[in-house]
Amino acid sequence: MSDIKLRFAPSPTGYLHIGGLRTALYNYLFAKKNGGKFVLRIEDTDRTRYVEGAIENLIESLEWAGISHDEGVVVKDGKLTEVGDCGPYIQSERLDIYKKYVDQLIEEGHAYYCFCSKERLDNLREEQRIKGKVPKYDGLCRGIPLEEAKKRVAAGEDYVVRLKLPKNKDITFNDAVRGKVTINTDEIDDQVLMKSDGFPTYHMAVIVDDHLMGITHIVRGEEWLPSTPKHVYLYECLGWEAPEFVHLPTVLNKDRKKLSKRQGDVSVEDFKKRGYLPEGIVNYLALVGWSPEDGEEIMSLDELVEKFSFDRVGKSGGIFDTDKLNWVN
C-alpha cells in the first residue's frame, strides 16, 4: 500500500480550529501507518474570507503539534514556498488548471452556463422556503443551447458554470465510517462549479486537485457528506477513479453542540497560549472519536500511528472534554 496519499486542505480564514487539527492528525496517522505520504494543500478559492498570515499560522500550528507533511506548502527562511512535484499547492495559483476541466465539462454536456442574477436566485429560494421545499436551483438555464450561451458569454454577460446533474439517479458510494451511502440526484442542487469571478467553487477544485495530486483517501468532516454524491458524479464525468471517502464525526462540546468560538477556546493557538503540551493535545484529540483496540489512553505519536485505523472511528460526534484533556496533559 505504498502509493497511499492523504491530504489536509484547510482554508486560510484564521487560526487552525482544534477540529481541523484532529482531521489533520487522522490523515497523518493513516498515511504514516501505511507508509504513505501526507500533503498540505491550501484551499483559498473563497477570496472574501482570506486572512493575511493564516497560512503561516496553520503551518506553525501543525509543526507545533508534530504533524509534519511530506509535500505541499512550507515556510522556509520566513517565506512561503513548496515541496513536492504536484504543485502549485495553493488553489488560487491553479486557476488555469480548473478552467481547462470546467471547459471540458461544458463541451461534453456535463455542465452549463447559468446567467441568473443574484436577485432571481434569492427570490427563488425565498419562494421555495415559503412552500416548505428544499431551496435549490430550478434549472432555468439548463436548456440554453451551447452556441447561444457562448455568444452571451462573449457579449460580456455575467455567468456562473453549473454541474448538470442527471434527473432521478441514485448515486452510491462507500464511506469508511458510515458504510454504504446512497443519495438521489433529485435531492441535490445543480452545484455551481465556477463562480462569476473566475474562481472555482470548493466542489470543482477539490476533485481536480485530489485527482491530479494522486490522493487515495479523502478524510474530512462529516459536514461534507451531503456534497459527496456530486463529487462522485464529477469523478465519473471526468473519467477518473474516485478515492476512498472517510467522513469524520464532528467534535462536540459537553452539551453535544458543535465546538464553536462562543464557548471559549477552540483554536490550537488558544491551547498553545495556555501552556498545553503538544503531545497532550495530540494524544487527547486522537481519542475524540476514535479508540485503540487495547483501550490504552496515554500514547505517543508513534504509538498512535501504530494503533490507528478508520474502522475504530465512531459514527457519532466526539465529545471534547477539557477535564479529560487536562488529565491526559
Secondary structure, DSSP 8 states (H G I E B T S, - for coil): -TT-EEEE----SSS-BHHHHHHHHHHHHHHHHTT-EEEE-B----GGG--TTHHHHHHHHHHHHT---SEEEEEETTEEEEESSS---BGGG-HHHHHHHHHHHHHTTSEEEE---HHHHHHHHHHHHHTT-------GGGGS-HHHHHHHHHTT---EEEE---TT-EEEEEETTTEEEEEEGGGS---EEE-TTS-B-HHHHHHHHHHHTT--EEEEEGGGGGGHHHHHHHHHHTT----EEEEE--EE-TTSSB--GGGS--BHHHHHHTT--HHHHHHHHHTSSB--TT------HHHHHHH--GGGB-SS-EE--HHHHHHH-
